[in-house]
């Protein structure tokens, strides 16, 4: 049940967007054409918006042009992982 709940968070994270982040969030289709340069992770976020903002910030700090959230979960404090691309 917990895995289903965690998996249900991913589309919600993907649907959320932010203005003025240098690294753009990409779809699975776009990511297939990009060169993966690594992975970033974040933890301790209090909301889905805060988690996505932290992942976007870390992707930007590494010099990535784009990122794709690949996992998210948690209850009171959220954690997540994103692939980063050039």
N, C-alpha and C positions, 0 to 999 in steps of 0.2 A: 504494500500500500504506500509506503514511504517513497519507493522508487517511482511510482506513478505520479505522486504529488510533485516530486522533484522534476520529473520529465515534463509535467504540465507547465512548469515555470519557464521553460526554454522559449516556447512561442511568445509568451508574454514579454519576455526580455527582448526578443527580436523585434516585436511590434513597437516597442518604445523607441523613440528617436530623440536626439538632442541636436540643438543648433550649436554651431561654432565648435565642433571638435575636428581636429585636423585629420585623424584617422577615421575613415568612413566604415560603417558597418556594411558588410556584403552578404549576399545570399549564398547558398550552397553552390548554385550554378556559377556565379561569378568567381567564387573561391576556387573552383576547379581550374580556372584559367590563370590564376595568380600564383606567384611563387611564395610558398610558405617559408617564413624566416624564423618562426619560433612560436612560443606559447607564453601567455601572461596569465596570472591568477590574482584573485582578490578575495578577501574574507573580512568578515565583521561588519558588512553593510546592513543598515537598518531597513532598507527598502530596495525594491527592484531597480528603481531609478538611480539610487545611490550606487548600487552594484554595477550597473551598466556604465555610469559615469566614471567610476574607478577603473574599470577595465579599459574604457576608451582612453583615459588619461595615461594609463600604463602603456597602452599600444602606441600612443603618440610619443611618449618619452623614449621608446626604443627606436623611433624613426620609421615606424610602419606607416604605410599608406592606407591600410584597411585592416579590419579585424572581423572575426566571426565568433560569436559566443557558442561554445560547444557543450558547456555544462553549467548548471546552476542548482542550488539547493539550500537547505537550511530551514530553520524555523524562526527563532527570534533574531538571529544573526545569519545573514546569507553569505554564501561563498559562490565563486564561479571561476570558470576558465574560458579563455578565448585564444583561438589561433590568430597569429598576426601575419600579414602579407605585405610584400612590396609590389 
